């Protein structure tokens, strides 16, 4: 199972740390800038960085499967592209969880 976190290098930094500490699932950090994340997060075996620019949908060249949770910080100008990414490039887990 997978967790997606979008835009987590700023306002969601503490949220990412909490997710890493509390979940064993694969965690995908989707962002434009890998250098914005501290090395501790990027060194975790279940944390994966993927370049993601919701303002440029042509960069959506990957798919994430079996997603159980998405945490997003997306600015309004990229919202429509982000929704398209979620619909076209994410397969949702059939397992239901409440967090």
C-alpha positions in Angstrom: 0.0 0.0 0.0 1.1 3.6 -0.7 0.8 7.1 0.7 1.2 10.1 -1.5 2.2 13.5 0.0 2.2 16.5 -2.4 3.9 19.8 -1.5 5.2 18.5 1.8 8.5 20.4 1.9 7.1 23.5 3.4 3.9 23.6 5.5 3.6 19.8 5.7 7.1 19.0 6.9 6.0 17.9 10.4 3.2 16.0 8.9 5.6 14.0 6.7 7.7 13.2 9.7 4.7 12.0 11.6 3.6 9.8 8.6 7.1 8.3 8.3 7.1 7.5 12.1 3.7 6.0 12.1 3.2 4.1 8.8 5.2 1.3 7.2 3.6 1.8 3.8 5.6 3.2 0.8 5.5 7.0 1.0 5.8 9.0 -2.2 6.9 12.6 -1.8 5.8 14.4 -4.9 7.4 17.8 -5.4 9.4 20.0 -7.8 12.5 20.2 -5.6 14.1 17.2 -3.9 16.6 19.5 -2.1 13.7 21.0 0.0 13.4 17.8 2.0 15.9 16.9 4.8 18.2 14.0 4.2 16.7 12.0 7.1 13.3 11.7 5.3 14.9 10.8 1.9 17.1 8.1 3.5 14.2 6.1 4.8 13.8 2.9 2.9 10.0 3.4 2.4 10.2 7.0 1.3 10.4 7.7 -2.4 10.8 11.1 -4.1 9.2 11.7 -7.4 9.5 14.9 -9.4 6.0 16.4 -9.7 5.0 19.8 -11.1 1.3 20.1 -11.1 1.6 23.3 -13.2 3.0 21.2 -16.0 0.9 18.0 -16.5 3.2 16.8 -19.3 5.6 15.7 -16.5 3.1 13.2 -15.2 4.9 10.2 -16.5 4.5 7.8 -13.6 1.8 5.9 -11.8 1.4 5.0 -8.1 -0.6 1.9 -7.2 -2.5 0.8 -4.2 -2.9 4.2 -2.7 -4.6 4.4 0.7 -4.0 8.0 1.7 -3.2 11.3 -0.1 -2.1 14.5 1.7 -1.8 17.5 -0.6 -0.8 21.1 -0.4 -1.7 22.4 -3.9 -2.1 26.0 -4.9 -5.3 26.9 -6.8 -3.6 27.5 -10.2 -2.6 23.9 -10.3 -5.6 22.3 -8.7 -7.3 21.1 -12.0 -4.0 19.4 -13.2 -3.6 17.8 -9.7 -7.1 16.3 -9.9 -6.3 15.0 -13.4 -3.1 13.4 -12.0 -5.1 11.7 -9.2 -7.7 10.4 -11.7 -5.3 9.2 -14.4 -2.1 8.2 -12.5 -3.2 6.8 -9.1 -4.8 3.4 -8.5 -6.7 3.4 -5.2 -6.4 0.6 -2.7 -9.5 -1.6 -2.3 -8.7 -1.8 1.5 -10.7 0.8 3.4 -8.9 2.6 6.3 -9.9 5.4 8.6 -7.1 7.6 9.8 
